[in-house]
Amino acid sequence: MLDIISMITLLFFLIGLPLMLIIIGGGNKTKEEQELEDEEQIKYLKEYKNKKNKKILFWKGK
C-alpha cells in the first residue's frame, strides 16, 4: 500500500507539479503582445466571416 502511495506522489511531483507551473506562468503577456494577438484574432474573424458569406452566396446562386 505504501508503494502505491509513494508512486502516485512521485508521479505528481514529476509530472503534475511542473505542468501546473507551466500553465500558471504561461499567461504573462506584455501589453504589446496582447494587442498584437487581439489584432490577429480580429483579422482572422473578419476573413472567416467573408469566406462564410461567400459560401452562402454561392449556394444560394447569387
MDTraj code that builds the backbone (N, CA, C; nanometers):
import mdtraj as md
import numpy as np

residues = "MET LEU ASP ILE ILE SER MET ILE THR LEU LEU PHE PHE LEU ILE GLY LEU PRO LEU MET LEU ILE ILE ILE GLY GLY GLY ASN LYS THR LYS GLU GLU GLN GLU LEU GLU ASP GLU GLU GLN ILE LYS TYR LEU LYS GLU TYR LYS ASN LYS LYS ASN LYS LYS ILE LEU PHE TRP LYS GLY LYS".split()
xyz = np.array([
    [0.0831, -0.1195, 0.0000],
    [0.0000, 0.0000, 0.0000],
    [0.0872, 0.1255, 0.0000],
    [0.1909, 0.1239, 0.0765],
    [0.2795, 0.2394, 0.0833],
    [0.3496, 0.2617, -0.0495],
    [0.3765, 0.1530, -0.1220],
    [0.4426, 0.1669, -0.2520],
    [0.3531, 0.2406, -0.3516],
    [0.2236, 0.2114, -0.3510],
    [0.1307, 0.2769, -0.4432],
    [0.1213, 0.4252, -0.4119],
    [0.1092, 0.4582, -0.2850],
    [0.1018, 0.5985, -0.2442],
    [0.2307, 0.6711, -0.2810],
    [0.3429, 0.6068, -0.2604],
    [0.4719, 0.6674, -0.2948],
    [0.4831, 0.6912, -0.4451],
    [0.4380, 0.5941, -0.5255],
    [0.4448, 0.6100, -0.6711],
    [0.3530, 0.7214, -0.7192],
    [0.2337, 0.7300, -0.6634],
    [0.1398, 0.8367, -0.7020],
    [0.1972, 0.9728, -0.6650],
    [0.2540, 0.9832, -0.5471],
    [0.3155, 1.1090, -0.5044],
    [0.4324, 1.1465, -0.5943],
    [0.5147, 1.0488, -0.6280],
    [0.6283, 1.0732, -0.7156],
    [0.5826, 1.1185, -0.8541],
    [0.4806, 1.0526, -0.9082],
    [0.4283, 1.0927, -1.0392],
    [0.3725, 1.2344, -1.0358],
    [0.3040, 1.2694, -0.9270],
    [0.2513, 1.4044, -0.9152],
    [0.3639, 1.5070, -0.9180],
    [0.4692, 1.4820, -0.8426],
    [0.5794, 1.5782, -0.8371],
    [0.6589, 1.5826, -0.9666],
    [0.6689, 1.4709, -1.0371],
    [0.7457, 1.4686, -1.1618],
    [0.6668, 1.5211, -1.2815],
    [0.5364, 1.5003, -1.2829],
    [0.4557, 1.5381, -1.3988],
    [0.3593, 1.6512, -1.3662],
    [0.2816, 1.6340, -1.2626],
    [0.1740, 1.7281, -1.2320],
    [0.2207, 1.8652, -1.1893],
    [0.3146, 1.8701, -1.1004],
    [0.3605, 1.9989, -1.0487],
    [0.4263, 2.0854, -1.1565],
    [0.5197, 2.0330, -1.2361],
    [0.5766, 2.1165, -1.3433],
    [0.4715, 2.1609, -1.4450],
    [0.3760, 2.0722, -1.4755],
    [0.2708, 2.1081, -1.5699],
    [0.1861, 2.2223, -1.5159],
    [0.1519, 2.2163, -1.3891],
    [0.0735, 2.3239, -1.3286],
    [0.1515, 2.4549, -1.3285],
    [0.2791, 2.4498, -1.3008],
    [0.3600, 2.5717, -1.3003],
    [0.3712, 2.6314, -1.4403],
    [0.3809, 2.5473, -1.5425],
    [0.3869, 2.5972, -1.6799],
    [0.2559, 2.6644, -1.7178],
    [0.1438, 2.6032, -1.6821],
    [0.0132, 2.6599, -1.7153],
    [-0.0068, 2.7933, -1.6443],
    [0.0264, 2.8000, -1.5186],
    [0.0078, 2.9244, -1.4429],
    [0.0999, 3.0346, -1.4946],
    [0.2245, 3.0015, -1.5242],
    [0.3208, 3.1021, -1.5676],
    [0.3105, 3.1380, -1.7147],
    [0.2344, 3.0620, -1.7933],
    [0.2266, 3.0860, -1.9369],
    [0.1367, 3.2010, -1.9762],
    [0.0605, 3.2550, -1.8849],
    [-0.0348, 3.3596, -1.9181],
    [0.0200, 3.5009, -1.9075],
    [0.1457, 3.5168, -1.8769],
    [0.2030, 3.6501, -1.8601],
    [0.2445, 3.7056, -1.9953],
    [0.1656, 3.7989, -2.0477],
    [0.1974, 3.8618, -2.1757],
    [0.2097, 4.0119, -2.1537],
    [0.2971, 4.0708, -2.2322],
    [0.3084, 4.2162, -2.2243],
    [0.1896, 4.2778, -2.2961],
    [0.1714, 4.4067, -2.2767],
    [0.0592, 4.4766, -2.3393],
    [0.0712, 4.4709, -2.4911],
    [0.1934, 4.4844, -2.5435],
    [0.2137, 4.4804, -2.6884],
    [0.1796, 4.3426, -2.7451],
    [0.2198, 4.2374, -2.6746],
    [0.1885, 4.1019, -2.7200],
    [0.0383, 4.0772, -2.7217],
    [-0.0307, 4.1249, -2.6199],
    [-0.1748, 4.1064, -2.6128],
    [-0.2446, 4.1838, -2.7242],
    [-0.1999, 4.3081, -2.7519],
    [-0.2600, 4.3869, -2.8594],
    [-0.2371, 4.3210, -2.9952],
    [-0.1163, 4.2692, -3.0184],
    [-0.0863, 4.2009, -3.1440],
    [-0.1737, 4.0768, -3.1603],
    [-0.1896, 4.0013, -3.0539],
    [-0.2734, 3.8822, -3.0599],
    [-0.4193, 3.9190, -3.0868],
    [-0.4667, 4.0260, -3.0236],
    [-0.6040, 4.0717, -3.0472],
    [-0.6243, 4.1114, -3.1933],
    [-0.5276, 4.1841, -3.2507],
    [-0.5370, 4.2249, -3.3902],
    [-0.5403, 4.1037, -3.4834],
    [-0.4576, 4.0033, -3.4538],
    [-0.4555, 3.8823, -3.5362],
    [-0.5889, 3.8090, -3.5283],
    [-0.6473, 3.8035, -3.4104],
    [-0.7759, 3.7359, -3.3954],
    [-0.8860, 3.8109, -3.4690],
    [-0.8860, 3.9439, -3.4630],
    [-0.9856, 4.0236, -3.5336],
    [-0.9726, 4.0028, -3.6842],
    [-0.8495, 4.0021, -3.7334],
    [-0.8252, 3.9800, -3.8763],
    [-0.8759, 3.8428, -3.9189],
    [-0.8460, 3.7417, -3.8399],
    [-0.8903, 3.6058, -3.8724],
    [-1.0432, 3.5984, -3.8746],
    [-1.1080, 3.6582, -3.7748],
    [-1.2539, 3.6519, -3.7685],
    [-1.3187, 3.7239, -3.8864],
    [-1.2605, 3.8359, -3.9296],
    [-1.3142, 3.9067, -4.0469],
    [-1.2998, 3.8225, -4.1729],
    [-1.1840, 3.7595, -4.1904],
    [-1.1628, 3.6735, -4.3067],
    [-1.2567, 3.5535, -4.3033],
    [-1.2759, 3.4963, -4.1860],
    [-1.3657, 3.3820, -4.1726],
    [-1.5085, 3.4214, -4.2086],
    [-1.5504, 3.5377, -4.1623],
    [-1.6856, 3.5850, -4.1910],
    [-1.7033, 3.6078, -4.3413],
    [-1.6026, 3.6652, -4.4067],
    [-1.6105, 3.6874, -4.5511],
    [-1.6192, 3.5552, -4.6266],
    [-1.5394, 3.4564, -4.5893],
    [-1.5431, 3.3256, -4.6545],
    [-1.6790, 3.2592, -4.6349],
    [-1.7319, 3.2713, -4.5151],
    [-1.8613, 3.2108, -4.4853],
    [-1.9706, 3.2756, -4.5694],
    [-1.9670, 3.4079, -4.5814],
    [-2.0664, 3.4791, -4.6618],
    [-2.0555, 3.4411, -4.8091],
    [-1.9326, 3.4238, -4.8596],
    [-1.9147, 3.3842, -4.9989],
    [-1.9716, 3.2458, -5.0247],
    [-1.9534, 3.1538, -4.9305],
    [-2.0088, 3.0192, -4.9465],
    [-2.1609, 3.0234, -4.9489],
    [-2.2195, 3.1043, -4.8597],
    [-2.3658, 3.1148, -4.8548],
    [-2.4170, 3.1720, -4.9856],
    [-2.3545, 3.2778, -5.0367],
    [-2.3980, 3.3376, -5.1622],
    [-2.3811, 3.2409, -5.2790],
    [-2.2758, 3.1625, -5.2775],
    [-2.2526, 3.0643, -5.3845],
    [-2.3638, 2.9604, -5.3888],
    [-2.4024, 2.9092, -5.2723],
    [-2.5044, 2.8053, -5.2672],
    [-2.6437, 2.8602, -5.2908],
    [-2.6649, 2.9888, -5.2664],
    [-2.7944, 3.0496, -5.2952],
    [-2.8074, 3.0838, -5.4440],
    [-2.6950, 3.0856, -5.5142],
    [-2.6984, 3.1114, -5.6580],
    [-2.6947, 3.2583, -5.6936],
    [-2.6463, 3.3402, -5.6049],
    [-2.6412, 3.4848, -5.6335],
    [-2.5038, 3.5261, -5.6768],
])
top = md.Topology()
chain = top.add_chain()
for i, resn in enumerate(residues, 1):
    res = top.add_residue(resn, chain, resSeq=i)
    for name in ("N", "CA", "C"):
        top.add_atom(name, md.element.get_by_symbol(name[0]), res)
traj = md.Trajectory(xyz[None], top)
